[in-house]
Amino acid sequence: MAAVGVSSGQTTKVNENCDLAILGAKESDSFISLDNELRDAMIRHDAAALSLLVSYPLRVNESRGKYLIPDPRSLQTYFDKAFVPAVRNIVLNRKRADIACNYQGLMYGLGTIWVNLTDHGYAMAAVNVPDSRSSSKRQTGQVQTACNADSVRAIVDIGDDGTPRYRAWNKPHSIVTKPDFEIADGTEGFEGTGPCAYAVWKFVVNGSNISVESGGLGCFEESHQPPTDAIGRLVIKKGEGQEVSSWCF
């Protein structure tokens, strides 16, 4: 059964917290039409219909990395991988009043799906897939990401309790020895918005916050672009204003 929406007239507001004027839009009907079609495609599990609602290449971010869906044929191939039940439910179980927007676009949930205003209308630009794997089923030692930085080599994998574990060796210490740091009970998720989203694992120890970023490096200012061969970033915050950041290779 197709979703049914009510036209908003010529207002640029989707709801009280989302005014499309921030994107330069003159009305909200065009987005409401896409919202209806997106919900209907999710209900019917219709990859063909969804392929008309996407700005290619569609960026898909997962906790283990990222990939681009370049065209409609590929979208059908990767439909069940990108649009898992958790993603579809975030669209279907939220009301239009819950949709948020900023200068980068509109988001369903906390950035699970991002929609941008393009030259050809509104279209889905990015999908951030929640990690729905059960921690009890994770294999201890399963690698999430690795970082070879200037002064340290670090691995994020799954610890005995099923949560992310951080292990690091200060250079030039060998990885065959005991890690200089081992932190259990980390968290994982996504930060950034739209095409600037990236996977991140966070750990806290002795008042310091350690973040390992991977699967995309977000968006940086022109003066602070990552090296072309960087695969991530290690950020250590030791206190207010005390931050050390290193690229991962």
N, C-alpha and C positions, 0 to 999 in steps of 0.2 A: 504494500500500500504506500503510495507516494506521500511524502510530507507536504503539508499544506501551510502556506504562510499568508500573511496579510500585508498588502502593499503599504509602504510608509509614506506615500505621496512624494513630495519634492524635498522633504527634509534630508539632511545628510547624516542624521543620527540613526545608528542601529539600536542603541539603547542609551541609557543615561550616562554610561561610562565609555561609550565609543562613538565619537563623532568623526565620520569619514572625511570631514573637511581637512583634517590633519594630513591626509594623503593627497589633497588637492581635488577630491571628488566634489561633484555638484549635486549628487543625489544618492540615496541609499538603495533604491529599487534594484539596481544592477547587482549589488552584492546579495540582497535578499533572494533574488532569483537563483544565484549560484548556491546560496545556502540551502534552498529547497532542493535543488538538483543534487547537491552533495549528499544530503541526508537520504534522499531517495536511492542514490547509487549505493550507499552503505547498507540500507535496508535490503535491497535486492542483490547485494554482493555482485554488482554489475561493473566489471572492469572496463567494458566497452564504453559505457556512459561516463565513467570516471575519467577515461582517457581524454575526454573533451573538456575537462575541468582543470587541467594541469598545465603549468608553464614548464616546458622542457629546456634543459634536463632537470628532472625532479630530484632534489637532494634528499637522501634518506640517511639519517643518523641513528646508529645503534651503539650500545655500550661497547661493542667490540670493534667499531669502526664506522666507516661511511661508504656509500656508493651512490652513483648517479644513475638514474633511469633516463635514458636518452630519447625514447620515442614511445608511441602508443603500444607497439608490439611488445617491447620490453616491459612496459607497465603491466600488461596482462601476465607475462611470465613471472614477475616479481610481486604480483598483487597480494598473495597470501602472506608473503614475507614482510612486506612493508605495511600492509593494512591488516595487522593481526586484530583479533577481537577487542583487545584493550584500546586500540586506536579507533576502531569503528564505534565502540561504545562511548568514547569521549565525545564524538560528534553527535551521536544519537541521544545520549542521556543528559546532555546539557541543553538548556533553553537558550534561545537567542539573546535573552537578557544577560547571559553569562559570558558572551563573546567580548573579548577585550581587543583594543587596537592601540597602536602608537604610530610613529612616523615610519616604522619599518613594515607595517602591515597589520593584518588581523590574525588573532590566534584563538584556537579552540583548546580548552584546558590550559595548562601552564606551558603553552608553546608546543603541544603535541603535533598540531597541524598549523602551518602558517600559510596565509593567503595574501597575495600581493595584488596591487592594482597595476596592471600592465597596459601597454598601448592597445591591447586587444580585449581589455576588460579584466575582471577579477579572475584569478587562477591560483591554484595551489602551488606553492613554491618549495615547501620543505615539510618533511615528516620526521618527527623525533620519536622513535619507537621505544616505549617503556620496556625495561628489562623484566619480562614476565616469567623468567625461569625461576623455578622454586629453588631457594637456597639449599634445601635439604637434599636436592638431587644433584647439586654441583659436585664435581670431583675436586677433592683437595689437590691443590697445585695447578689447577686450570688457569693458564695465563690469560690475563686481561689486557695488559700492555707492558711495555718495557721501555726504559729510558737510559740511554748512554749520554750523559751530560758531561760538562767540562770537568767537574770535580767528583762526580759520583756516578755509579751505575746502579740502577734500581729496577725492581720487578714488582708489578702488582699482579697477584694471583689470588686464588681462593684458599683461605685458611681452613683449619680443622672445623671451625664453627660455621662454615658456609658463607662467611662475609669476606669482603676484600681484605687482603693482607699486603702490607708494604714491607719490602726487604731492600736494603741498600748497602752498598760497599763503597767506602771512600777510596778514591784512586790514590795510590796504585794497588790497593789491597786486592787479592785474588778472590774470585767468586767461589773458589773451592773451600774457602775458609768461612767461619761463622760471620753472618752479616753484622756490620757495624750498627745498624738499626733494624729492628723488626717490630712492626706495629700492626696489631690485629683490629678487628671490629671497625673497618672503614665503611664508608658509604659510597655509592655510585649514582650518577645521574647525568643530566645535561645542563649546560649553561649557555648563555648567548641566545640569540633569537634568529628565527628564519635561517637563511643560508649561512649565518655567522655562528650557528650552534656547534657545540663540540662536546664529546664525552669527557667526564671528569671523575676522578676518584679522590676522596678526601679522607685525611687522617689527622688525629689530634694527639699530641704527646708533649707532656711537660710544658703546657701553655703555648706550644707552637702548632701552627696549622700547615699541613703539607698537602698540596694538590698536585696530581699528575693528570695532565690534559692530553687527550689523544683523539684519533679519529677525525681530525680536522683542527685547525688552529684558530678558529674564529676569524674575526676581522680586525686588522691592526691598522694604525695610522701609517701613512706613506713613509714616515720617518722611522718606523719601528717594524718593518716587515720581517717575517721569519726567514732564515736561510732557505734556499730552494730545496735542500735535502733534509730539512727538519721534519720530524714526524710527530712532534708533540712538545710539551713544555712542562718543566718542573718548577713549582712555585712554593717557597717556604716563607711563611710569615711568623716572625718571632715575637712581634709585639706591635704596638701602635706605630704605624709608619715604617716598620722594619721589614722589608720584603726583599728576598733574593730570588731572582728568576733566571732559569737556564733553559736553553733549547735542548730538546731530546733528539738524538740521531739513532 
